[in-house]
Amino acid sequence: MDPRLESLRINPPRLKADFEALSEIGSTGDGGVHRPSLSAAHLAARAWLRERIASAGLDFRQDGAGNHSATLECGPPGAKTLLLGSHLDSVPYGGRFDGALGVLAALETLRTVKESGLSLPVDLEAIDFTDEEGTLVGLLGSRALAGKLTSAELQSPRGGRADLLAGLARAGLTEQGLLSARRDPQTLAGYLELHIEQGPRLIREGAEIGVVTAIVGIASYRLSYAGRADHAGTTPMPDRLDAAQGASAFTLAVRKILMEEFPDCVANVGAMTFHPGAFNIVPARVDLSLEFRAPTVADFNRLEDALLRRARAEAERYDLELAVEFLGKHRPAPMSASAQEAIAGACADLDLRSIPLASGAGHDPQSLAGVIPVGMFFIPSVGGASHSPREFSKWEHCVKGANVLLQAALRAVD
Amino acid sequence: MDPRLESLRINPPRLKADFEALSEIGSTGDGGVHRPSLSAAHLAARAWLRERIASAGLDFRQDGAGNHSATLECGPPGAKTLLLGSHLDSVPYGGRFDGALGVLAALETLRTVKESGLSLPVDLEAIDFTDEEGTLVGLLGSRALAGKLTSAELQSPRGGRADLLAGLARAGLTEQGLLSARRDPQTLAGYLELHIEQGPRLIREGAEIGVVTAIVGIASYRLSYAGRADHAGTTPMPDRLDAAQGASAFTLAVRKILMEEFPDCVANVGAMTFHPGAFNIVPARVDLSLEFRAPTVADFNRLEDALLRRARAEAERYDLELAVEFLGKHRPAPMSASAQEAIAGACADLDLRSIPLASGAGHDPQSLAGVIPVGMFFIPSVGGASHSPREFSKWEHCVKGANVLLQAALRAVD
């Protein structure tokens, strides 16, 4: 690599000023931000980004899905574009690092390359994807860009159809625009993303960078255990068909199965709803929200089978009926080997300790996996807090991460 | 006993006509009735009862708590009054036997004695107690009559203050009236009640009458297990403080403890509420509704201790915090020995097989226990269904029960 490129570093004070300014937009005053997708606060953050792009002398681009980009024509005529980015939307009452840091590191990378006056084999684009977090649809901008978005899924989005339409109207977007935002993969060199880990593994292992090997597959189910509503005073214990027994036994079993048999996977019983839900009535039905995640297709299928088999076994044990409702699934998305090498190589040259790990959370790269080369890496999260105002990463790790993004971008197209 | 009294029997067709007419008031069309206390349907049932009392040539009496009575002066001047009765209100969408049958059997007893022209050592009163079921307060009329009702508890009744005030207004009642409805125990000979079992024991044991030995004590608690909300994708299983694990382990333990150590008691985890209750967030807190019942003070205290100790042990096991909120308690109420003997004696003379049992449900006699002699008995419930349109008792058992009430009333004052 050109030694002038190899020695390029981002400008930490400039990145920090941006980060602090952005953290004020939608601030909740407790270290967190509230910027649900296409809310007023989110749109204010995007307006601010557009101003920063203009100030940096970069070109602005917006597509039909509302994705906002800074572009830098640093490649030869007809060059492909390497995308770098993340998202400016947040979960409700979330943290100020999740997504925002990745967008600013991408912008800072373009500014650094532009300032250097050096040429690359590709053009660069720093992109802010619409609605990564899913208050409306989830991975909306990246799926639109990958050409994976369908008209059908816009009819019953997870945030509700009314909220989606209201958000699109606020942002001046249309469903037709969303559905026509696909980019020709032949024009794209790949996509790289910096993100906070949202977990404790990097700090626990003393690593500064986590090179993502895959984004886990996620499946969600609603399980309904059904027994019989009886008077809780007059019905002897042995005569009851108590739906809570099956639901409780399954909830304990989920943890045990994961701990003993699936060390690389996770699962959660995040909610139960009791019917009728009275002190003095034996629960007739308990609806249970199950989600599980696995990094490989093999683990994913094996785990799904183990959990559903156990759910049925607990129903039988307590003489209950079990209804299994499949709610949705993302298959595991492996990251490109070439991108993992570029990130690990950048870490080595920057003298940073990196480890490979799977991402337990969903991210925009999974939309693009299989369409263009994709890579992702994490910087450490103090305490592993996520989707919370407690979310925090040390500034030195943010700077190191931004330099890894810059150097990985140069290597990804070496 | 006077052989003319001993041979008295109620009039089954007359009782049946009343039962069928009453079942139409607030009928839900599926065999059930919806007559919450002081609702329009409940007040219609009371107006109908008042008309039946007048038609029978009995006197009508209403007290400040709204309790409706038929009275028969069949005793000598200055005689005490023996109360017989139950309640016309129902749980929301409940059954047509619960309470209603007891009031009608009491009315039929008075009509039968009146028709006979015979004298008794006491006067008789068939009483319909206000709000037994507790959509407003619970055991309201009987507690008022016993002088146990306090002004304080009317400020935050279980059905809400607004509903209580609205109900009182509809019925033309006042709080002051409720609080001054106490009757002098010296004027009362006792209280007897016929009720459906609401459980499966009589049919299982081939008995026609259950002589209640005690009404169980009931305690209710809200237990809150608290852990930590974490991202359910990025937090490894061993790092979680999952409130659902403690709540589930306790729910399984409750059943096991009752089955193995407390064969005469029952307990129920009737509801859980998960916070925040999302698929992808580890449950930070689970609130659990616990209720348990025991027939004796010794069992009651031992069970309370065993359950709360286990609740704390499960919190420790899963490294959770536990908050225990005591919500309320009725202590076990033993029925009077003299009343149990009168009921069992009536059964023997009527050639009916009776067994002693504890009532797992609360009833008006518990308000009067310790104040005046009280007795209660059950007739069989098919399938044990209760507080449901499925609630059903065979008509032959209803008739036998009404004759037991009549004969027990004669014996109670023998």
Interface residues (C-beta under 8 A of the other chain):
Chain A: E197 Q198 G199 P200 R201 V216 I218 S220 A229 D230 H231 A232 G233 T234 T235 P236 M237 P238 D239 D242 A244 Q245 A247 S248 A249 T251 L252 R255 L258 M259 V266 A267 N268 V269 G270 A271 M272 F274 G277 A278 F279 N280 I281 V282 P283 S289 L290 E291 R293 S359 G360 A361 G362 G384 A385 S386 H387 S388
Chain B: E197 Q198 G199 P200 R201 V216 I218 S220 A229 D230 H231 A232 G233 T234 T235 P236 M237 P238 D239 D242 A244 Q245 A247 S248 A249 T251 L252 R255 L258 M259 V266 A267 N268 V269 G270 A271 M272 F274 G277 A278 F279 N280 I281 V282 P283 S289 L290 E291 R293 S359 G360 A361 G362 G384 A385 S386 H387 S388
